């Protein structure tokens, strides 16, 4: 899940290593768009993609607004506080969010069983994570000098709320409630902008105001998702069976090392900078990294729609995975080129104090593209009982990340942190690609070489969906 690889905050933040879940399909449940190209899940894909584009656009504006309100120093403090809660969450939650999501998506647990199992583990893990987090704050480490104590306290205290709320949102996708997922995603994004203006601009709460935005969204989204699941899937209080607790924890532990490594891998640059750099340097790096990473909405969107289909098929829908991967290569490549070209003039006009972050973004672009081009292989490998491959890939990337940081940090500063992210993505992607081809038997051409028919199929599906919606919208 990216979500699953997500630091579990419902607003855009410093660790959006989101899940790996995906979309349209050459073969399946929804009719045809032309020729013999059936479109499976196109409605889900279009809805989810539209929501992700909308939320990514709002998130982009949110981060620009946050940069203007906090300046590089405040942005750096915000990044460190969010990162701290993210690390504690992923380390102590043992991957149970991935386990519960998998079994609900595969139809092996009901919504109630999955939600209650997740709640039990959330409370147990938080009982350890919160005390440990508070104790570490009294070590005197330089890391905790990068923001005021209240900011760290806010993030640590809300770990169970953040984790359970954001994890429960993805139950909507595992249950194929994509329309509700769209509504909730866009609603959250709009609310995040309003809350930021109120807490930071109007009330002047600074970094703590930006953190209060996350808490506001967590509470509101938990209430809404609970109501949706209760109304549509009979969500109710029940005590999880020993078997469901065992299965969810077992899956989570298998995926745990990769999940921890994935977040550490992504966060390592900011983590090291928190000990060695100023708040302003941390803010510049986090800002550039967060904006470039938004391009991953393309594979993440396709993964969200694909996941329940892949997990419920014995062969993992390998043809669907490869077709989606070819589309991802084209769309993310184009998006990254546009972002790289527009970054400097946009920053000069809107956030001139963040201009040094443009170099960070340029360095990151090829690495993020490579990362995007391999993300869809993760759910396929999981469906084929190769959960450990993702863990190995991310762990190897983390080793490379650390090596590059140690080697180049004294010479290049925050640019070394960007290069370390690129290096880790290249290594992780290589392992995933090799494993995918060995397990699936697919040729390199089928998995990587875009076909004109791919984009035609995708476009026809989108237009077919649009034509079907127009009569409904007009009441015909």
C-alpha positions in Angstrom: 0.0 0.0 0.0 2.0 3.7 -0.2 -0.3 4.1 1.9 1.1 1.4 3.2 4.4 2.9 2.6 2.9 6.0 3.9 3.8 7.8 7.1 0.2 7.7 7.9 -0.7 11.4 7.9 -3.8 12.3 5.8 -2.2 15.6 4.6 0.7 15.9 2.2 3.9 15.7 4.3 7.5 14.7 4.3 7.1 11.0 3.9 4.6 10.2 1.3 6.1 6.9 0.3 2.7 5.7 -0.5 1.4 2.3 -1.4 1.7 0.4 -4.6 -1.8 -0.2 -5.9 -3.2 0.2 -9.6 -5.9 0.5 -12.3 -7.2 -0.2 -15.8 -7.0 -3.6 -17.2 -6.8 -5.5 -20.4 -9.4 -8.1 -19.6 -12.1 -8.3 -17.2 -15.3 -6.8 -15.9 -16.5 -3.8 -17.8 -17.2 -3.8 -21.4 -15.1 -2.5 -24.3 -13.8 0.7 -25.5 -13.0 -0.2 -29.1 -11.6 -3.1 -31.0 -11.0 -6.0 -28.7 -9.5 -3.9 -25.8 -11.7 -4.5 -22.8 -11.6 -2.0 -20.0 -11.8 -3.4 -16.6 -12.2 -1.0 -13.7 -12.0 2.0 -15.9 -14.6 3.8 -13.8 -12.6 3.1 -10.7 -9.4 4.2 -12.4 -10.8 7.5 -13.8 -12.5 8.4 -10.5 -9.4 7.6 -8.4 -7.0 9.2 -10.9 -9.2 12.4 -11.0 -9.2 12.5 -7.2 -5.4 12.0 -7.0 -4.8 14.7 -9.6 -7.1 17.1 -7.8 -5.6 16.3 -4.4 -2.1 16.5 -5.7 -2.8 19.9 -7.3 -4.3 21.1 -4.0 -1.4 19.6 -2.1 1.1 21.3 -4.3 -0.6 24.6 -3.6 -0.7 23.7 0.1 3.0 23.2 0.2 3.7 26.4 -1.6 1.4 28.2 0.9 3.1 26.5 3.8 6.5 27.6 2.4 5.3 31.3 2.2 3.9 31.2 5.7 6.7 29.4 7.5 9.9 30.3 5.5 12.7 27.8 5.2 13.5 27.6 8.9 9.9 26.9 9.9 9.5 24.5 7.0 12.5 22.6 8.3 11.1 22.4 11.8 7.8 21.1 10.4 9.6 18.4 8.4 11.5 17.1 11.4 8.4 16.9 13.6 6.4 15.0 11.0 9.3 12.8 10.3 9.7 11.8 13.9 6.1 10.7 14.3 6.4 8.8 11.0 9.4 6.9 12.0 7.9 6.0 15.4 4.7 4.9 13.7 6.2 2.6 11.1 8.8 1.1 13.5 6.3 0.2 16.2 3.2 -0.7 14.2 4.8 -3.9 12.8 3.2 -3.5 9.4 -0.3 -4.4 10.6 -1.9 -1.8 8.3 -0.5 -3.7 5.3 -1.8 -7.0 6.8 -5.3 -5.8 7.5 -5.6 -4.1 4.2 -4.4 -7.2 2.3 -6.9 -9.6 4.0 -9.8 -7.2 3.6 -9.0 -6.7 -0.1 -8.6 -10.4 -0.7 -12.0 -11.0 1.0 -10.5 -13.1 3.8 -11.6 -10.7 6.5 -14.8 -8.6 6.7 -14.6 -4.8 7.1 -15.4 -5.2 10.8 -12.8 -7.9 11.4 -10.1 -5.9 9.6 -11.0 -2.6 11.4 -11.2 -4.1 14.8 -8.0 -6.1 14.4 -6.2 -3.0 13.2 -7.6 -1.0 16.2 -6.3 -3.6 18.7 -2.8 -3.5 17.2 -2.9 0.3 17.0 -3.6 0.6 20.7 -1.0 -2.0 21.7 1.7 -0.5 19.5 1.0 3.0 20.6 1.4 2.0 24.2 5.0 1.4 23.4 5.6 4.0 20.7 4.4 7.0 22.7 6.6 6.4 25.9 9.6 5.6 23.7 9.1 8.8 21.7 8.8 10.9 24.8 11.9 9.4 26.4 14.0 10.0 23.3 13.1 13.6 23.4 15.0 13.9 26.7 18.3 12.6 25.3 19.6 16.1 24.4 20.2 15.0 20.7 20.7 17.8 18.2 17.7 16.4 16.3 15.3 17.6 19.0 16.7 21.2 18.9 15.2 21.7 15.4 11.7 22.5 16.7 10.2 23.5 20.0 9.2 20.6 22.4 5.4 21.3 22.0 5.7 20.5 18.3 7.2 17.1 19.0 4.7 16.4 21.8 1.8 17.1 19.4 3.1 14.6 16.9 3.9 11.9 19.4 0.6 12.1 21.3 -1.5 11.8 18.1 0.4 8.7 16.7 -2.6 6.3 17.3 -5.1 8.7 15.8 -3.0 9.4 12.8 -2.2 5.7 12.1 -5.7 4.4 12.6 -7.4 7.2 10.7 -5.1 7.1 7.6 -5.1 3.2 7.5 -8.8 3.0 7.7 -9.2 5.3 4.7 -7.6 2.7 2.5 -10.3 0.2 3.5 -12.5 2.1 1.1 -10.2 1.1 -1.8 -9.9 -2.5 -0.6 -13.7 -2.7 -0.6 -13.8 -0.9 -4.0 -15.6 2.1 -2.6 -13.8 4.4 -5.0 -16.5 7.0 -5.2 -16.3 7.6 -1.5 -12.5 7.5 -1.6 -12.6 10.3 -4.2 -15.0 12.4 -2.2 -13.0 12.0 1.0 -9.7 12.7 -0.7 -10.8 15.9 -2.3 -12.7 17.0 0.9 -9.6 16.4 3.0 -7.4 18.4 0.6 -9.8 21.4 0.6 -10.1 21.3 4.4 -6.3 21.2 4.8 -6.0 24.5 2.9 -8.7 26.1 5.0 -7.2 24.8 8.2 -3.8 26.0 7.3 -5.0 29.5 6.6 -6.9 29.6 9.9 -4.2 28.1 12.2 -1.1 29.6 10.6 -2.1 32.7 8.8 -5.1 33.9 10.8 -4.2 32.7 14.3 -0.4 32.9 13.8 0.4 29.5 15.4 3.3 28.9 13.1 4.7 25.4 13.0 2.3 24.1 15.6 -0.6 25.5 13.5 0.7 23.5 10.5 0.8 20.4 12.7 -2.7 21.1 14.0 -3.9 20.8 10.4 -3.0 17.1 10.4 -4.8 16.5 13.7 -7.9 18.2 12.4 -7.9 16.1 9.3 -7.3 12.9 11.2 -10.3 13.4 13.5 -12.6 14.4 10.6 -11.6 11.6 8.3 -11.9 9.0 11.0 -15.5 10.1 11.7 -16.5 10.1 8.0 -14.8 6.8 7.1 -16.3 5.0 10.1 -19.7 6.3 9.1 -19.3 5.1 5.5 -18.1 1.7 6.5 -20.8 1.3 9.1 -23.6 2.3 6.6 -22.3 0.3 3.6 -20.4 -2.6 5.1 -22.1 -3.1 8.5 -19.0 -2.0 10.4 -19.6 -2.9 14.1 -17.7 -3.5 17.3 -16.5 -7.0 17.7 -13.6 -8.8 19.3 -11.1 -10.1 16.7 -10.5 -13.8 16.5 -7.2 -15.2 17.4 -6.9 -16.4 13.8 -7.4 -12.9 12.3 -4.9 -11.4 14.8 -2.4 -14.0 13.8 -2.9 -13.6 10.1 -2.7 -9.8 10.1 0.4 -9.7 12.3 2.0 -12.5 10.3 1.6 -10.6 7.0 2.7 -7.4 8.6 5.9 -8.9 10.0 6.8 -10.4 6.6 6.4 -6.9 5.1 7.7 -5.1 8.1 11.4 -4.9 7.3 10.7 -3.6 3.8 8.2 -1.1 5.2 10.7 0.3 7.8 13.5 0.3 5.3 11.3 2.0 2.8 10.5 4.9 5.1 14.0 5.2 6.4 15.3 5.1 2.9 13.0 7.9 1.9 13.6 9.9 5.1 17.3 9.3 5.5 18.4 12.5 3.9 16.1 14.6 6.2 17.1 12.5 9.2 20.8 13.0 8.7 20.3 16.7 7.9 18.4 17.1 11.2 21.6 16.2 13.0 24.1 18.1 10.8 22.3 20.9 9.0 20.3 24.1 9.9 16.6 24.3 10.0 16.7 26.3 6.8 18.7 23.6 4.9 16.4 20.9 6.1 13.4 23.0 4.9 14.9 23.5 1.5 15.6 19.8 1.0 12.2 18.6 2.4 10.4 21.1 0.2 12.1 20.0 -3.0 11.8 16.3 -2.2 8.1 16.6 -1.3 7.2 18.4 -4.5 9.0 15.9 -6.9 7.6 12.9 -5.0 4.0 14.1 -5.9 4.6 12.6 -9.4 4.2 9.2 -7.8 0.5 9.8 -7.7 0.4 8.1 -11.1 1.6 4.7 -10.0 0.0 5.1 -6.6 -3.4 5.7 -8.2 -3.1 2.7 -10.5 -2.0 0.6 -7.6 -5.0 1.6 -5.5 -7.4 0.4 -8.1 -5.3 -2.6 -9.1 -4.6 -4.1 -5.7 -7.9 -5.8 -5.0 -7.9 -7.3 -8.5 -4.3 -8.5 -8.3 -4.7 -10.0 -4.8 -7.9 -11.8 -5.7 -6.4 -13.5 -8.8 -4.1 -16.6 -8.5 -1.8 -15.4 -11.3 -1.7 -11.8 -10.2 -3.1 -10.3 -13.4 0.4 -10.0 -14.9 -0.9 -8.6 -18.3 -2.7 -5.9 -16.4 0.3 -5.0 -14.4 2.6 -4.7 -17.4 0.2 -2.6 -19.4 -0.3 -0.2 -16.5 3.5 0.0 -16.0 4.0 1.0 -19.6 1.4 3.8 -19.1 3.2 4.9 -15.9 6.5 5.2 -17.7 5.0 7.7 -20.2 2.9 9.8 -17.9 5.4 10.2 -15.1 8.2 11.0 -17.5 6.2 13.8 -19.1 5.1 15.1 -15.7 8.7 15.2 -14.4 9.9 17.0 -17.4 7.2 19.7 -17.0 8.0 20.0 -13.3 11.8 20.4 -13.9 11.2 23.1 -16.5 8.7 25.1 -14.5 10.3 24.9 -11.1 12.8 27.8 -11.4 10.4 30.4 -12.8 7.6 29.4 -10.4 9.8 29.5 -7.3 11.3 32.8 -8.4 7.8 34.3 -8.7 6.1 32.7 -5.6 8.7 31.5 -3.1 12.0 33.1 -3.9 13.6 32.1 -0.6 13.2 28.4 -1.7 15.1 28.8 -5.0 18.0 26.6 -3.8 15.5 23.7 -3.7 15.3 23.7 -7.5 18.7 22.0 -7.7 17.4 19.4 -5.3 14.4 18.8 -7.6 16.6 18.5 -10.7 18.8 15.9 -9.1 15.8 13.9 -7.9 13.9 13.8 -11.2 15.6 10.7 -12.8 15.5 8.7 -9.5 11.8 9.4 -9.0 11.1 8.3 -12.6 12.9 5.1 -12.1 11.0 4.6 -8.8 7.7 5.2 -10.5 8.5 2.7 -13.3 9.0 -0.2 -10.8 6.3 0.5 -8.1 3.5 -1.6 -9.8 5.6 -4.7 -9.6 5.3 -4.7 -5.8 1.6 -5.7 -5.5 2.1 -8.4 -8.2 5.0 -9.9 -6.2 3.0 -9.8 -3.0 0.1 -11.6 -4.8 2.6 -14.3 -5.8 3.7 -14.8 -2.2 7.0 -12.9 -2.8 6.5 -10.3 0.0 10.1 -10.6 1.0 11.4 -9.3 -2.3 10.1 -5.8 -1.7 11.8 -5.9 1.7 15.1 -6.9 0.2 14.9 -4.3 -2.5 14.2 -1.5 0.0 16.9 -2.7 2.4 19.5 -2.7 -0.3 18.4 0.8 -1.4 18.8 1.9 2.2 22.3 0.6 2.4 23.2 2.5 -0.8 21.5 5.6 0.6 23.6 5.6 3.7 26.8 4.9 1.8 26.3 7.8 -0.5 25.3 10.1 2.3 28.4 9.2 4.3 30.7 9.6 1.3 29.3 12.8 -0.2 27.7 14.7 2.7 30.9 16.5 3.7 31.5 17.8 0.2 28.0 18.4 -1.2 25.7 19.1 1.8 22.0 18.9 1.0 22.7 17.9 -2.6 24.3 14.7 -1.3 21.0 13.9 0.4 19.3 14.2 -3.0 21.9 12.0 -4.7 21.5 9.4 -2.0 17.7 9.2 -2.7 18.4 8.6 -6.4 21.0 5.9 -5.7 18.6 4.1 -3.4 15.8 4.2 -5.9 18.0 2.8 -8.7 19.1 -0.1 -6.6 15.6 -0.9 -5.2 14.1 -0.7 -8.7 16.7 -3.0 -10.2 15.9 -5.7 -7.6 12.2 -5.4 -8.1 12.5 -5.5 -11.9 14.7 -8.6 -11.9 12.4 -10.4 -9.5 9.3 -9.5 -11.5 10.7 -10.9 -14.7 11.8 -14.1 -13.0 8.5 -14.7 -11.3 6.2 -13.6 -14.2 8.3 -14.8 -17.2 7.3 -11.6 -19.0 9.7 -10.2 -21.6 11.5 -6.9 -21.2 9.6 -5.5 -24.2 6.2 -6.3 -22.7 7.0 -4.8 -19.4 8.9 -1.7 -20.5 8.4 -0.6 -24.1 5.3 1.6 -24.4 2.9 0.8 -27.2 0.8 3.3 -29.0 -2.2 1.1 -28.2 -1.6 1.5 -24.4 -2.4 5.2 -24.5 -5.1 4.8 -27.1 -6.7 2.2 -24.8 -6.4 4.4 -21.8 -7.7 7.5 -23.6 -10.6 5.5 -25.1 -11.5 4.2 -21.7 -11.5 7.7 -20.2 -13.6 9.2 -23.0 -16.0 6.2 -22.8 -16.4 6.8 -19.1 -17.0 10.5 -19.7 -19.6 9.8 -22.4 -21.4 7.5 -20.0 -21.5 10.1 -17.3 -22.9 12.9 -19.4 -26.4 11.4 -19.9 -26.5 10.5 -16.2 -25.5 14.0 -15.1 -28.2 15.6 -17.4 -30.9 13.2 -16.2 -31.4 11.5 -19.5 
